[in-house]
Amino acid sequence: MSVEQLTVSPSPHIKDSHTTKEIMWWVFAALVPALVVSVYFFGWSALRVSLLSIFFCVIFEFLIQRFMLKVSTTICDGSAAVTGLLLAFNLPSTLPTWMIIVGAFVAIAIGKMSFGGLGKNPFNPALVGRVFLLISFPVDMTSWALPFSSEAFFGVDAKTGATVLGMVKEGIMQGKLISAMALPSLKSMFAGNMPGSLGEVSALALFIGGIALLFKRIISWHIPVAFLGTLIFMALSFNLYNGERFLAPLIHLLAGGAMLGAFFMATDMVTSPMTRWGQIIFGIGCGVLTYLIRTFGAYPEGVSFAILIMNALVPLIDKMIRPRPFGVVKK
């Protein structure tokens, strides 16, 4: 064999049946059921937030690659569109347009492109944008429209209410018992008939999308099971200790961003560990931090912060649990 017949390239030399573009558009498609449900409950305002977020994430990525980095654009691979939809799912339907644009810029420019683009960002870009908006504009980011109201449908002067987790957090601080709080039924929470961000309103739709990704082998079960299993275990332990002070496990699963985070954000291949055991540790950490922040922290929701903190620990996890080198036989 002549030297000209050899193709030398750096590692990793891994072949997979899914391309990056296929993976991204499958994730986007898996989020569509939840988008449909959010539009059903919150009307055109939910569609407005989603389309604006997707559009500006794609535009900002194109402009940065074309005019600043001067590299080939990658907007057709679907990653910017997925970031935009995930960012929208972390926003209330009443958020002003200019704030959506700011969030999209932070997600793409700071959370993704400042590190070199897809495959190089250490943090989930959508969550970077969401946390920036939450810290910068806490009032607008915690104003949740009531489902099925005409104001929520058009996004103008919408009537707002607290999320389930926010209601419980405030009630506990006032010394109320959980049994005395007027919480939505589990059926309403499962369907999504409650105030919240676009990606918190239907655990059912998110579960359907997550199962589709599992069947397509776009994601593996390790992070979602470890994440949700740990959250259930901690919630059950504290609830058994004091049911009037600590919420039941089902409420933690259905009322908040746990389903969205476990299936669609914590499983991001770029910002999660490489090995299966590393992914389990990562998921457990996300579950523990989510519960601790929700229960004892200042914010009623902790999924975003939990995932970002664990994103920062991924290099340590990968260093601690290294994959077996290709060709090495386990003794």
Phi, psi and omega in degrees: 000129181280161181297327182295341182276352181266136175250115182259125179215155180288160176289164005274148178256076184240130177252138181221152182286343181258131172274164178302317180298317180296318180299312183297317182286334172292319177298316179301314180297324180291339179273347183299318178304319178292326177296317179299317180295319180296322177292324178298319184275324187246358173074206186296335180296325177293320178293323178300311180300316183294312182294319179296317181297314179297312183301312185285331173296317179294316181297314181296320178296317179298313183295319181293316180291321185284317190250340180256305180278338180054050177236171178297139180283148183236024186291343181278351181282353176089351184293321179292322178295319178295317177301316180297318180290320177295322176298315179300323180292346178257013183241153173284154183290347182264003186296133179299153183300317184294330177289324176298319179296317178298316179298319178296319179296314180296317181300314184277308186290316184266313185285337185236298189288333179295340178262358178115358178102193184303133179093352183239347182283129180280340183241151177295118186300320181298321180287328175299315178296319182294314181294322176301313180295321181296318180286323184280322184229067187296328182291310181293326182282351179238024175257104188256122179291147176280134180299149174067005176278148181297327178294319179294325183297319182260352176073023181241122180048049185291143171288134185242161177208168182280150172290167179300312180295322178293321178298317180292318179301313180293319180296318178297320179296332178272002177085014180280155174270148181299323181295341181267358181269142181273077181272151175298158178289160178299326178297316179295319180293322180295321180282327179112012181276074181196158176294151178161178175288169185300327182267009179250357193271348180213099176296327180297311181295320179293322179296318178299315178296319179295319178296322178299318179294324178294317180294327178278357182060030173286322174235164175253169186281346193299310182289311180301316181293316180295318180297301184291324178297318178293319179298318179295316182299313181293317180297319180294318181298312181288325179294321177294328178291316180204097183289344179269353181246332184237133184293153176290154183303320182298325179293322178296327180283320190267333187252078179153196185263018183297314181294317178297315181293318185292320185267329192243338184246317178291336182275002178306120186295333182286323188252014178240163183297159183279323187268160180295315178294324176297321178293324177294316177298318179300313180296319178299316179299318178298318180295316180297311183294321178300313181294316182296318180292316179299318189272320187243353182272181181281335181261143178287339179243137184231006185297313182299312181295321181298314181293319179295320177296316179290329173303319180293335182269355183303316178302323178292319179296316179295327178287324181286320181241094183266143177291151178292129179303145181300128177096348181276128181270129180290128181271000000 
